[in-house]
Amino acid sequence: MHLSTGFLCGSLSLSLSTIPSLTTIYPPPFIYDTIIRTQNMSNHENGLPEDKPWPELKLPELLSSETLRGLHAAIESDWDFLRRSACQTAAGRALWKSVIHDPLAELFAGETYLKNIYEKIIKDRVNNAREISGVILAVRTLWFDSKLEAALSSFDGGGAQVVLLGAGMDARSHRLSCLKESSVFEIDFPDVLHAKATIIEAAMNSTDEHHHSIMTAKSLTRVAADLTEDNWIEKLQISGFEPNKSTVWILEGILYYLTHTNAMKVLKIIAEKCNLTNTVLLADFMNKQATTLSSSTFHFFCDWPDELLPSLGFADVKLSQIGDPDAHFGLLQDPLNLFNKLRSLPRSVQTHPDDGTPCGRLYLLQASGSPNQKSS
């Protein structure tokens, strides 16, 4: 399928020689944070209040066990960037525990990523950065949490399915009570799912009750599959997914790693479900300027996802930007932080008129459809 150029969706071949190493350390939200810190330094009101110290990093004893120490050593040496980003994201959630309750996150993250990001947070606060490392990830996590809960409550009768594509070290099935009537399916690479299961088992067998996480979902099924292969939907259905049952699909931090072809295939498969049942898609998209942060890592972009999704068959589409009323959560109060400044500019603007920096945007999309609805 060829899209009109108005959507500006595709793969990118540009590169930025000034920041080639960032993606070897941080997933997308932390790359944004790293760039922003060099641009915005000032007294701020983001994250914790300026006079309140950041909680001290205390590593759980379980991370020093032979099982988890060996597992995280293998992750750091053997996994590629995409797989490692799951642990890096978990580290961000663990360190923003003032707003995200996720007892498993620090175990999923591992010592190295916890220490690296903690040091960045402390440095940001010392330097009076307008945005603290991980704030975007915290906002994104809370946005997905809130929209998932709202979507599930909108379905008559409850009990909708929830599918997390590229689930990584996501722990929603263990921390969100709104999933109590839902069957949850997590799709990811086999080694990622195996590592995740190993960590959860170690947590449940430990003497530290803080990590004895009880599953809050009605059921959880892990599906080993590669989204770049055409058989992932078949594997999902073999695992018990019911195509005619109301479903929420979550694509958090995954689309921009895919090629244009693979990303569009995934979106079209989900959109086709609108013809069968009540379907909700929650996803984040990068615009073209954001993918230039690392063209070797990020491929798929879309400047106008709120036009793309209706063209695929979704009837109701809502777009939010970081800092919008529903994507704020009291963590981005400074009107001069980069995200609030970006929101004041037309989305068609590619470079900021004040300093010439790229207007890299992360869009948060909620889309829905059903057999009784037609896209406009």
C-alpha positions as CSV (number, residue, x, y, z in Angstrom):
1,M,0.0,0.0,0.0
2,H,1.3,3.4,-0.9
3,L,0.2,6.3,1.3
4,S,-0.2,9.9,0.1
5,T,2.7,12.1,0.9
6,G,0.5,14.1,3.3
7,F,0.9,11.4,5.9
8,L,4.7,11.6,5.7
9,C,5.1,8.0,6.8
10,G,8.1,5.9,5.9
11,S,11.7,4.9,6.7
12,L,14.5,7.4,7.1
13,S,18.1,7.3,5.9
14,L,19.4,10.5,7.6
15,S,22.0,10.4,10.4
16,L,23.2,12.7,13.1
17,S,26.9,12.4,13.7
18,T,26.8,14.4,16.8
19,I,24.8,11.8,18.8
20,P,25.7,8.4,17.4
21,S,26.1,6.7,20.8
22,L,22.9,7.7,22.5
23,T,20.8,4.7,21.3
24,T,23.4,2.3,22.7
25,I,22.5,3.6,26.2
26,Y,18.9,4.8,26.2
27,P,15.5,3.9,24.7
28,P,13.6,6.7,22.9
29,P,12.3,8.6,25.9
30,F,15.8,8.9,27.4
31,I,17.3,10.0,24.0
32,Y,14.8,12.9,24.1
33,D,15.8,13.7,27.6
34,T,19.5,13.7,26.8
35,I,19.0,16.1,23.9
36,I,16.7,18.3,25.9
37,R,19.1,18.6,28.8
38,T,21.6,20.3,26.6
39,Q,19.0,22.8,25.5
40,N,17.0,23.7,28.5
41,M,18.7,24.5,31.8
42,S,16.8,26.6,34.4
43,N,15.0,26.5,37.7
44,H,12.0,24.3,37.0
45,E,8.9,22.6,38.4
46,N,9.0,19.2,36.8
47,G,9.1,15.9,38.5
48,L,9.7,16.3,42.2
49,P,9.7,19.8,43.7
50,E,13.1,21.5,43.6
51,D,13.5,21.4,47.4
52,K,12.5,17.7,47.7
53,P,15.5,15.3,47.2
54,W,15.2,12.4,44.8
55,P,14.8,9.1,46.6
56,E,18.1,7.4,47.1
57,L,18.8,4.4,44.9
58,K,18.8,1.3,46.9
59,L,19.4,-1.9,44.9
60,P,17.3,-4.9,45.9
61,E,19.3,-7.8,47.3
62,L,17.7,-10.1,44.8
63,L,19.6,-8.5,42.0
64,S,22.8,-9.9,43.6
65,S,21.5,-13.4,43.5
66,E,23.3,-15.8,41.2
67,T,20.3,-16.3,39.0
68,L,19.6,-12.6,38.3
69,R,23.2,-11.5,38.2
70,G,23.9,-14.0,35.5
71,L,20.8,-13.2,33.6
72,H,21.4,-9.5,33.5
73,A,25.1,-10.1,32.5
74,A,23.8,-12.1,29.6
75,I,21.3,-9.4,28.6
76,E,24.0,-6.7,28.6
77,S,26.4,-8.8,26.5
78,D,24.1,-10.8,24.2
79,W,20.9,-8.8,23.5
80,D,20.6,-6.2,20.8
81,F,19.5,-2.7,21.4
82,L,15.8,-3.4,20.8
83,R,15.8,-6.2,23.4
84,R,17.9,-4.2,25.9
85,S,15.5,-1.3,25.6
86,A,13.0,-3.4,27.6
87,C,15.3,-3.3,30.6
88,Q,16.1,0.3,30.2
89,T,12.4,1.2,30.1
90,A,11.9,-0.8,33.3
91,A,14.7,1.2,34.9
92,G,12.9,4.4,34.1
93,R,9.7,3.2,35.6
94,A,11.5,1.9,38.7
95,L,13.2,5.3,39.3
96,W,9.9,7.2,38.8
97,K,8.3,5.2,41.6
98,S,6.8,8.4,43.0
99,V,4.2,8.2,40.3
100,I,4.5,4.7,38.9
101,H,3.9,1.7,41.2
102,D,5.8,-1.2,39.7
103,P,7.6,-3.4,42.3
104,L,9.0,-5.7,39.5
105,A,10.5,-2.9,37.5
106,E,13.8,-2.7,39.4
107,L,14.3,-6.5,39.0
108,F,13.5,-6.3,35.3
109,A,15.9,-3.3,34.9
110,G,19.1,-4.7,36.5
111,E,21.8,-2.9,38.4
112,T,23.6,-1.3,35.4
113,Y,20.6,0.5,33.9
114,L,19.3,1.5,37.3
115,K,22.6,3.1,38.2
116,N,23.1,4.8,34.8
117,I,19.7,6.5,34.7
118,Y,19.8,7.4,38.4
119,E,23.1,9.2,37.8
120,K,21.5,11.1,34.9
121,I,18.5,12.1,37.1
122,I,20.8,13.4,39.9
123,K,22.9,15.3,37.4
124,D,19.8,16.9,35.8
125,R,18.6,18.1,39.2
126,V,22.0,19.5,40.0
127,N,22.1,21.3,36.7
128,N,18.5,22.6,37.0
129,A,17.4,20.9,33.8
130,R,13.9,21.8,32.7
131,E,13.2,18.1,32.1
132,I,14.5,15.3,34.3
133,S,15.7,12.1,32.7
134,G,12.8,9.7,32.3
135,V,10.0,12.2,32.7
136,I,8.8,11.4,29.1
137,L,8.8,7.7,29.9
138,A,6.8,8.4,33.1
139,V,4.3,10.5,31.3
140,R,4.0,8.0,28.5
141,T,3.5,5.1,30.9
142,L,0.8,7.0,32.9
143,W,-1.0,8.0,29.6
144,F,-1.2,4.3,28.5
145,D,-2.3,3.2,31.9
146,S,-5.1,5.8,32.0
147,K,-6.3,5.2,28.5
148,L,-6.3,1.4,29.0
149,E,-8.4,1.7,32.0
150,A,-10.8,4.1,30.2
151,A,-11.1,1.7,27.2
152,L,-11.8,-1.3,29.3
153,S,-14.5,0.5,31.3
154,S,-16.1,1.6,28.0
155,F,-16.9,-1.9,26.9
156,D,-20.3,-3.2,27.9
157,G,-19.9,-6.3,30.1
158,G,-16.2,-5.9,30.6
159,G,-13.8,-8.8,30.1
160,A,-12.1,-7.4,27.0
161,Q,-8.9,-8.9,25.8
162,V,-5.7,-6.9,26.0
163,V,-2.8,-7.5,23.7
164,L,0.6,-6.0,24.2
165,L,2.8,-6.0,21.1
166,G,6.5,-5.9,21.9
167,A,5.6,-6.3,25.6
168,G,9.2,-6.3,26.8
169,M,9.3,-6.0,30.6
170,D,5.9,-4.5,30.9
171,A,4.2,-5.4,34.2
172,R,0.7,-4.1,33.7
173,S,-0.7,-7.6,34.2
174,H,0.8,-7.5,37.7
175,R,0.0,-3.9,38.7
176,L,-3.2,-2.7,37.2
177,S,-6.5,-3.7,38.9
178,C,-8.5,-2.7,35.8
179,L,-7.3,-5.9,34.2
180,K,-9.1,-8.1,36.7
181,E,-11.6,-9.3,34.1
182,S,-9.3,-9.3,31.1
183,S,-7.2,-11.9,29.4
184,V,-3.8,-10.4,28.7
185,F,-1.6,-11.5,25.9
186,E,2.1,-10.5,25.7
187,I,3.9,-10.8,22.4
188,D,7.7,-10.5,22.2
189,F,10.9,-12.4,21.2
190,P,11.3,-15.8,23.0
191,D,14.4,-14.8,24.9
192,V,12.8,-11.7,26.2
193,L,9.7,-13.6,27.5
194,H,11.9,-16.3,29.0
195,A,14.0,-13.7,30.8
196,K,10.9,-12.0,32.1
197,A,9.4,-15.3,33.4
198,T,12.7,-16.2,35.1
199,I,12.8,-12.8,36.9
200,I,9.2,-13.1,38.1
201,E,9.8,-16.6,39.3
202,A,12.8,-15.5,41.3
203,A,10.8,-12.7,42.8
204,M,8.0,-15.0,43.9
205,N,10.5,-17.4,45.5
206,S,12.5,-14.7,47.3
207,T,12.1,-13.8,51.0
208,D,11.5,-10.2,50.1
209,E,7.7,-9.8,50.1
210,H,8.0,-6.4,48.4
211,H,8.7,-8.3,45.1
212,H,5.9,-10.9,45.6
213,S,3.8,-9.5,42.9
214,I,0.4,-10.9,42.5
215,M,-1.1,-11.0,39.0
216,T,-4.0,-8.6,38.7
217,A,-5.1,-9.7,35.3
218,K,-7.7,-12.5,34.9
219,S,-5.1,-14.5,32.9
220,L,-1.8,-13.9,31.2
221,T,-0.5,-15.7,28.1
222,R,2.9,-15.1,26.7
223,V,3.3,-15.5,23.0
224,A,6.7,-15.9,21.5
225,A,6.6,-14.2,18.1
226,D,8.4,-11.7,15.9
227,L,6.3,-8.8,14.7
228,T,8.4,-8.6,11.5
229,E,7.1,-12.1,10.5
230,D,3.7,-12.6,9.1
231,N,2.7,-15.4,11.5
232,W,2.5,-13.5,14.7
233,I,-1.3,-13.1,14.5
234,E,-1.7,-16.8,13.8
235,K,0.5,-17.6,16.9
236,L,-1.6,-15.2,18.9
237,Q,-4.9,-17.0,17.9
238,I,-3.4,-20.4,18.6
239,S,-2.6,-19.2,22.1
240,G,-6.2,-18.5,22.8
241,F,-6.9,-15.1,21.5
242,E,-10.5,-14.7,20.3
243,P,-10.8,-12.5,17.2
244,N,-14.5,-11.7,17.8
245,K,-14.0,-10.5,21.4
246,S,-13.5,-6.8,22.3
247,T,-9.8,-6.1,22.4
248,V,-7.4,-3.3,23.4
249,W,-4.2,-3.4,21.5
250,I,-1.1,-1.7,23.0
251,L,1.9,-0.7,21.0
252,E,4.0,1.3,23.4
253,G,7.5,2.1,22.3
254,I,7.6,-0.3,19.4
255,L,6.4,1.1,16.1
256,Y,9.4,3.3,15.3
257,Y,11.8,0.4,15.5
258,L,9.9,-1.4,12.7
259,T,10.4,-0.7,9.0
260,H,7.7,1.2,7.1
261,T,6.4,-2.1,5.6
262,N,6.3,-4.0,8.9
263,A,4.7,-1.2,10.9
264,M,2.0,-0.7,8.3
265,K,1.3,-4.5,8.2
266,V,0.8,-4.5,12.0
267,L,-1.4,-1.4,11.9
268,K,-3.5,-2.8,9.1
269,I,-4.0,-6.2,10.9
270,I,-5.3,-4.4,14.0
271,A,-7.5,-2.0,11.9
272,E,-9.1,-5.0,10.2
273,K,-10.3,-6.2,13.6
274,C,-12.7,-3.1,13.7
275,N,-14.8,-5.1,11.2
276,L,-15.2,-7.9,13.6
277,T,-15.5,-6.4,17.1
278,N,-15.0,-3.4,19.4
279,T,-11.4,-2.6,18.9
280,V,-9.2,0.0,20.6
281,L,-5.6,0.9,19.6
282,L,-3.2,2.7,22.0
283,A,0.1,3.6,20.3
284,D,2.9,6.1,20.2
285,F,4.3,7.5,17.0
286,M,7.5,9.5,16.2
287,N,7.4,12.3,13.6
288,K,10.1,12.5,11.0
289,Q,12.3,14.9,13.0
290,A,12.3,12.6,16.1
291,T,13.6,9.7,14.1
292,T,16.6,11.7,13.0
293,L,17.9,11.3,16.6
294,S,19.2,7.9,15.4
295,S,18.4,6.9,11.8
296,S,20.2,3.5,12.4
297,T,17.7,2.7,15.2
298,F,14.4,4.4,14.3
299,H,12.8,3.7,10.9
300,F,9.0,4.2,10.8
301,F,7.7,7.7,11.3
302,C,4.4,9.5,10.8
303,D,3.9,13.2,11.0
304,W,0.1,12.9,10.8
305,P,-1.0,9.6,12.5
306,D,-4.4,11.1,13.2
307,E,-4.9,11.1,9.4
308,L,-3.2,7.7,8.8
309,L,-5.3,5.7,11.3
310,P,-8.8,6.8,9.9
311,S,-7.5,5.8,6.4
312,L,-6.9,2.3,7.7
313,G,-10.4,1.9,9.1
314,F,-10.5,3.4,12.6
315,A,-13.6,5.5,13.2
316,D,-12.6,7.6,16.2
317,V,-9.0,8.9,16.6
318,K,-7.6,11.2,19.2
319,L,-4.0,12.5,19.2
320,S,-2.2,13.9,22.3
321,Q,1.3,15.4,22.6
322,I,3.5,15.2,25.7
323,G,2.4,18.1,27.9
324,D,-1.3,18.1,26.8
325,P,-3.9,18.1,29.5
326,D,-4.3,14.3,29.3
327,A,-0.5,13.7,28.9
328,H,0.9,15.8,31.7
329,F,0.2,14.3,35.1
330,G,1.7,17.2,36.9
331,L,5.2,16.3,35.7
332,L,5.7,19.0,33.1
333,Q,4.6,22.2,34.8
334,D,7.3,24.5,33.5
335,P,5.8,26.5,30.5
336,L,9.3,26.9,29.0
337,N,10.2,23.2,28.8
338,L,10.7,22.0,25.3
339,F,7.5,20.0,25.1
340,N,5.3,22.9,26.1
341,K,7.1,25.1,23.7
342,L,6.6,22.5,20.9
343,R,2.9,22.3,21.6
344,S,2.6,26.1,20.9
345,L,4.0,25.5,17.3
346,P,2.0,24.2,14.3
347,R,2.8,20.5,13.8
348,S,4.0,21.3,10.3
349,V,7.0,23.2,11.7
350,Q,10.1,21.1,11.3
351,T,12.7,23.3,13.2
352,H,12.2,25.5,16.2
353,P,12.2,29.2,15.2
354,D,14.0,30.2,18.4
355,D,17.1,28.0,18.2
356,G,16.9,26.0,15.0
357,T,16.6,22.6,16.8
358,P,14.6,19.8,15.2
359,C,10.9,19.7,16.3
360,G,11.0,16.1,17.3
361,R,7.6,15.0,18.6
362,L,6.2,11.9,20.2
363,Y,2.5,11.5,19.5
364,L,0.2,9.5,21.7
365,L,-2.7,8.0,19.7
366,Q,-6.0,6.5,20.9
367,A,-8.0,5.0,18.0
368,S,-11.2,2.8,18.0
369,G,-13.6,1.2,15.7
370,S,-16.3,-1.5,15.6
371,P,-18.6,-3.1,13.1
372,N,-21.2,-0.4,13.8
373,Q,-18.8,2.4,13.1
374,K,-17.3,3.7,9.9
375,S,-14.2,5.8,9.6
376,S,-14.7,9.3,8.5
